[in-house]
Amino acid sequence: MQAYNDFSACSRLLPGNPQTTFYQAYALDMAGRKEAAAREYSAYIKAINYASNKYSQYAYKRLKEWNYIE
């Protein structure tokens, strides 16, 4: 959870960077906080306007595994 807190601080200092949102999601994911991670992964995908990259593909894969999307 320390990583999540650090990325949250980064997000406050440098707002608008979608990559920070991805890393917040990933930190929550690794901490086993699935619902919170799903919200952040979803926010990341929307923030990058659904563009495809290795991070959005990972986020999409996790959301699909957790049945948040079909």
Phi and psi in degrees as GROMACS dihedral restraints (atoms count N, CA, C in turn):
[ dihedral_restraints ]
;  ai    aj    ak    al  type     phi  dphi    fc
    3     4     5     6     1   -63.2    20    10
    4     5     6     7     1   -39.6    20    10
    6     7     8     9     1   -61.5    20    10
    7     8     9    10     1   -42.7    20    10
    9    10    11    12     1   -60.3    20    10
   10    11    12    13     1   -45.3    20    10
   12    13    14    15     1   -61.6    20    10
   13    14    15    16     1   -39.8    20    10
   15    16    17    18     1   -65.1    20    10
   16    17    18    19     1   -43.4    20    10
   18    19    20    21     1   -68.7    20    10
   19    20    21    22     1   -31.9    20    10
   21    22    23    24     1   -64.3    20    10
   22    23    24    25     1   -40.5    20    10
   24    25    26    27     1   -63.5    20    10
   25    26    27    28     1   -41.7    20    10
   27    28    29    30     1   -60.4    20    10
   28    29    30    31     1   -41.0    20    10
   30    31    32    33     1   -63.6    20    10
   31    32    33    34     1   -37.0    20    10
   33    34    35    36     1   -70.6    20    10
   34    35    36    37     1   -37.2    20    10
   36    37    38    39     1   -77.2    20    10
   37    38    39    40     1   -35.0    20    10
   39    40    41    42     1  -127.1    20    10
   40    41    42    43     1    70.1    20    10
   42    43    44    45     1   -64.9    20    10
   43    44    45    46     1   151.4    20    10
   45    46    47    48     1    91.8    20    10
   46    47    48    49     1     1.2    20    10
   48    49    50    51     1   -91.6    20    10
   49    50    51    52     1   106.6    20    10
   51    52    53    54     1   -63.8    20    10
   52    53    54    55     1   -24.6    20    10
   54    55    56    57     1   -64.4    20    10
   55    56    57    58     1   -33.4    20    10
   57    58    59    60     1   -62.6    20    10
   58    59    60    61     1   -38.6    20    10
   60    61    62    63     1   -62.1    20    10
   61    62    63    64     1   -42.0    20    10
   63    64    65    66     1   -59.6    20    10
   64    65    66    67     1   -47.1    20    10
   66    67    68    69     1   -67.8    20    10
   67    68    69    70     1   -30.9    20    10
   69    70    71    72     1   -63.6    20    10
   70    71    72    73     1   -44.6    20    10
   72    73    74    75     1   -60.4    20    10
   73    74    75    76     1   -45.5    20    10
   75    76    77    78     1   -62.8    20    10
   76    77    78    79     1   -41.6    20    10
   78    79    80    81     1   -62.8    20    10
   79    80    81    82     1   -43.0    20    10
   81    82    83    84     1   -64.3    20    10
   82    83    84    85     1   -40.8    20    10
   84    85    86    87     1   -58.3    20    10
   85    86    87    88     1   -48.5    20    10
   87    88    89    90     1   -68.1    20    10
   88    89    90    91     1   -22.7    20    10
   90    91    92    93     1   -87.1    20    10
   91    92    93    94     1     0.4    20    10
   93    94    95    96     1    81.2    20    10
   94    95    96    97     1    16.3    20    10
   96    97    98    99     1   -97.9    20    10
   97    98    99   100     1    74.8    20    10
   99   100   101   102     1   -58.7    20    10
  100   101   102   103     1   -48.9    20    10
  102   103   104   105     1   -62.6    20    10
  103   104   105   106     1   -45.4    20    10
  105   106   107   108     1   -65.2    20    10
  106   107   108   109     1   -40.6    20    10
  108   109   110   111     1   -63.1    20    10
  109   110   111   112     1   -41.4    20    10
  111   112   113   114     1   -61.4    20    10
  112   113   114   115     1   -41.4    20    10
  114   115   116   117     1   -61.5    20    10
  115   116   117   118     1   -43.3    20    10
  117   118   119   120     1   -70.4    20    10
  118   119   120   121     1   -40.9    20    10
  120   121   122   123     1   -60.8    20    10
  121   122   123   124     1   -42.8    20    10
  123   124   125   126     1   -62.7    20    10
  124   125   126   127     1   -43.4    20    10
  126   127   128   129     1   -62.6    20    10
  127   128   129   130     1   -38.5    20    10
  129   130   131   132     1   -62.6    20    10
  130   131   132   133     1   -48.9    20    10
  132   133   134   135     1   -59.7    20    10
  133   134   135   136     1   -41.7    20    10
  135   136   137   138     1   -66.6    20    10
  136   137   138   139     1   -39.6    20    10
  138   139   140   141     1   -63.1    20    10
  139   140   141   142     1   -30.8    20    10
  141   142   143   144     1   -96.1    20    10
  142   143   144   145     1    13.9    20    10
  144   145   146   147     1    57.6    20    10
  145   146   147   148     1    39.5    20    10
  147   148   149   150     1    63.2    20    10
  148   149   150   151     1    21.4    20    10
  150   151   152   153     1   -67.6    20    10
  151   152   153   154     1   151.0    20    10
  153   154   155   156     1   -95.4    20    10
  154   155   156   157     1   126.4    20    10
  156   157   158   159     1  -153.5    20    10
  157   158   159   160     1   178.3    20    10
  159   160   161   162     1   -65.0    20    10
  160   161   162   163     1   -28.8    20    10
  162   163   164   165     1   -75.1    20    10
  163   164   165   166     1   -44.0    20    10
  165   166   167   168     1   -67.7    20    10
  166   167   168   169     1   -33.9    20    10
  168   169   170   171     1   -65.4    20    10
  169   170   171   172     1   -40.0    20    10
  171   172   173   174     1   -65.0    20    10
  172   173   174   175     1   -46.6    20    10
  174   175   176   177     1   -59.8    20    10
  175   176   177   178     1   -44.9    20    10
  177   178   179   180     1   -61.2    20    10
  178   179   180   181     1   -43.8    20    10
  180   181   182   183     1   -59.8    20    10
  181   182   183   184     1   -44.2    20    10
  183   184   185   186     1   -66.0    20    10
  184   185   186   187     1   -43.5    20    10
  186   187   188   189     1   -61.7    20    10
  187   188   189   190     1   -37.7    20    10
  189   190   191   192     1   -68.4    20    10
  190   191   192   193     1   -43.3    20    10
  192   193   194   195     1   -59.6    20    10
  193   194   195   196     1   -35.1    20    10
  195   196   197   198     1   -90.1    20    10
  196   197   198   199     1     5.7    20    10
  198   199   200   201     1    62.4    20    10
  199   200   201   202     1    32.4    20    10
  201   202   203   204     1   -86.1    20    10
  202   203   204   205     1   -21.0    20    10
  204   205   206   207     1  -139.3    20    10
  205   206   207   208     1   162.8    20    10
